[in-house]
Amino acid sequence: MELRFNRVAIKVGSNVLTNKDGSVDDGRIAHIVDQIAALRNSGVEVVLISSGAVAYGRSEITLPPHLDSVSSRQILSAVGQAKLINRYYEQFKQHGIFCGQVLTMKENFRNRQQYLNQKNCMSAMLQQGVIPIVNENDTTSLTELMFTDNDELSGLIATMMDMDALVILSNIDGIYNGDPNDPESSVIREVLPEKSLSQYIQASKSSFGRGGMRTKCNIARKVAAEGITVIIANGKKENIICDLMQKGSDVMSTVFKPSDRVSSVKKWIAHSEGFSKGEVHVNAGAEEALSGKASSLLFVGIDSIKGEFKKGDIVKIFGPNGNELGVGRVQYGSDKAKSLVGKKGVKPFIHCDYLLPVTNKD
């Protein structure tokens, strides 16, 4: 088997693992495991990000209609996750491969040390030939702490683990240039870093998941900007994973071409934008300096600092007109930083190695 990648993250959505009525498709799980086992036996390191816990929970237990939605989701995911991971365990065992469960929360990506702890654990699993199976810990994640969906989680995992590629399996062939149900529409086969897709993206969400094609596109764009190839393909198709690895762009899918790779720290910063603890507002001179390459943010260019944060936290950077310029990891806590606003001759507020300019979004 000729492979294009050595390290691959594969995200399997709820719509891939369920039938039209929402019941779990055990045969599809077995087929996905067969394909991942083939990659694994060919020397490819694979991390699997799998939805399906809630769907499995629904297949096992019936809850009273008066139960609130948060409690229902927690119970369904707790029951379903046990069955989901057991199903994967038994299927991989038939191939002589071990898998391990990794449950995570958005909060675990906010702190750099927790982020590295997760990375080290999963790296050790891969070194020992164990396939990590990652899912959100829905039993403890409340609405405001949840990932948008597992597409967002898969992007975080792919960048954290320095994967060569992220494969997002949905129930359609890729990003269409119109309504996927319109016979005149066709799949956009390749997306270059500078290409906008905003005119094509459907806002509708998937039937059994929390996300939709807009989320997939936004995540794919961000991950590709960090030097990782992203492929959106139809997980319902037979042998789709192996075909993608063997035949590449010849297989029906949308491929987001990667930009130049960035450092692992900047990857973390890029995905930590939503976890920012504060804001820094800069003057026109600083805005111009930050528009160049490898510029640190100095206190002399800062007009004001808002919020409470500690050294090492993430903050957003805004220009004099309120436009977002980027995000960065600070070298001072908020109290000390606020006392240094406008001063010269002190260590930068954000060093250039830990500052990431904002990228264009679809």
Secondary structure as the mmCIF struct_conf table of DSSP 4:
data_model
#
loop_
_struct_conf.conf_type_id
_struct_conf.id
_struct_conf.beg_label_comp_id
_struct_conf.beg_label_asym_id
_struct_conf.beg_label_seq_id
_struct_conf.end_label_comp_id
_struct_conf.end_label_asym_id
_struct_conf.end_label_seq_id
BEND BEND1 ARG A 4 ARG A 4
BEND BEND2 ASN A 6 ASN A 6
STRN STRN1 ARG A 7 VAL A 12
HELX_RH_AL_P HELX_RH_AL_P1 SER A 14 LEU A 17
STRN STRN2 THR A 18 THR A 18
TURN_TY1_P TURN_TY1_P1 LYS A 20 ASP A 21
BEND BEND3 GLY A 22 GLY A 22
STRN STRN3 VAL A 24 VAL A 24
HELX_RH_AL_P HELX_RH_AL_P2 ASP A 26 ASN A 41
TURN_TY1_P TURN_TY1_P2 SER A 42 GLY A 43
STRN STRN4 GLU A 45 SER A 50
HELX_RH_AL_P HELX_RH_AL_P3 ALA A 53 GLU A 60
TURN_TY1_P TURN_TY1_P3 PRO A 65 HIS A 66
BEND BEND4 LEU A 67 LEU A 67
HELX_RH_AL_P HELX_RH_AL_P4 SER A 69 LYS A 93
TURN_TY1_P TURN_TY1_P4 GLN A 94 GLY A 96
STRN STRN5 CYS A 99 THR A 104
HELX_RH_3T_P HELX_RH_3T_P1 LYS A 106 PHE A 109
TURN_TY1_P TURN_TY1_P5 ARG A 110 ARG A 110
BEND BEND5 ASN A 111 ASN A 111
HELX_RH_AL_P HELX_RH_AL_P5 ARG A 112 GLN A 127
TURN_TY1_P TURN_TY1_P6 GLN A 128 GLY A 129
HELX_LH_PP_P HELX_LH_PP_P1 VAL A 130 VAL A 130
STRN STRN6 ILE A 131 GLU A 136
TURN_TY1_P TURN_TY1_P7 ASP A 138 THR A 140
HELX_RH_3T_P HELX_RH_3T_P2 THR A 143 LEU A 145
BEND BEND6 MET A 146 MET A 146
BEND BEND7 THR A 148 THR A 148
HELX_RH_AL_P HELX_RH_AL_P6 ASN A 150 MET A 160
TURN_TY1_P TURN_TY1_P8 MET A 161 ASP A 162
BEND BEND8 ASP A 164 ASP A 164
STRN STRN7 ALA A 165 SER A 170
BEND BEND9 ASN A 171 GLY A 174
STRN STRN8 TYR A 176 TYR A 176
BEND BEND10 ASN A 177 GLY A 178
TURN_TY1_P TURN_TY1_P9 PRO A 180 ASN A 181
BEND BEND11 ASP A 182 ASP A 182
TURN_TY1_P TURN_TY1_P10 PRO A 183 GLU A 184
STRN STRN9 VAL A 187 VAL A 187
STRN STRN10 GLU A 190 VAL A 191
TURN_TY1_P TURN_TY1_P11 PRO A 193 GLU A 194
TURN_TY1_P TURN_TY1_P12 SER A 198 TYR A 200
HELX_LH_PP_P HELX_LH_PP_P2 SER A 204 SER A 204
STRN STRN11 LYS A 205 LYS A 205
HELX_LH_PP_P HELX_LH_PP_P3 SER A 206 SER A 206
BEND BEND12 SER A 207 ARG A 210
STRN STRN12 GLY A 212 GLY A 212
HELX_RH_AL_P HELX_RH_AL_P7 MET A 213 ALA A 225
TURN_TY1_P TURN_TY1_P13 GLU A 226 GLY A 227
STRN STRN13 THR A 229 ASN A 234
TURN_TY1_P TURN_TY1_P14 GLY A 235 LYS A 236
BEND BEND13 LYS A 237 LYS A 237
TURN_TY1_P TURN_TY1_P15 GLU A 238 ASN A 239
HELX_RH_AL_P HELX_RH_AL_P8 ILE A 240 LYS A 247
HELX_RH_3T_P HELX_RH_3T_P3 GLY A 248 ASP A 250
BEND BEND14 VAL A 251 SER A 253
STRN STRN14 THR A 254 PHE A 256
HELX_RH_AL_P HELX_RH_AL_P9 SER A 264 HIS A 271
TURN_TY1_P TURN_TY1_P16 SER A 272 SER A 272
HELX_RH_3T_P HELX_RH_3T_P4 GLU A 273 PHE A 275
STRN STRN15 GLY A 278 VAL A 282
HELX_RH_AL_P HELX_RH_AL_P10 ALA A 284 LEU A 290
TURN_TY1_P TURN_TY1_P17 SER A 291 SER A 291
BEND BEND15 GLY A 292 ALA A 294
STRN STRN16 LEU A 297 LEU A 297
HELX_RH_3T_P HELX_RH_3T_P5 PHE A 299 GLY A 301
STRN STRN17 ILE A 302 GLY A 307
TURN_TY1_P TURN_TY1_P18 LYS A 311 GLY A 312
STRN STRN18 ILE A 314 PHE A 318
TURN_TY1_P TURN_TY1_P19 PRO A 320 ASN A 321
BEND BEND16 GLY A 322 GLY A 322
STRN STRN19 GLU A 324 ARG A 329
BEND BEND17 GLN A 331 TYR A 332
HELX_RH_AL_P HELX_RH_AL_P11 SER A 334 SER A 339
TURN_TY1_P TURN_TY1_P20 LEU A 340 GLY A 342
BEND BEND18 LYS A 344 VAL A 346
BEND BEND19 PHE A 349 PHE A 349
STRN STRN20 ILE A 350 ILE A 350
HELX_RH_3T_P HELX_RH_3T_P6 CYS A 352 TYR A 354
STRN STRN21 LEU A 355 PRO A 357
#
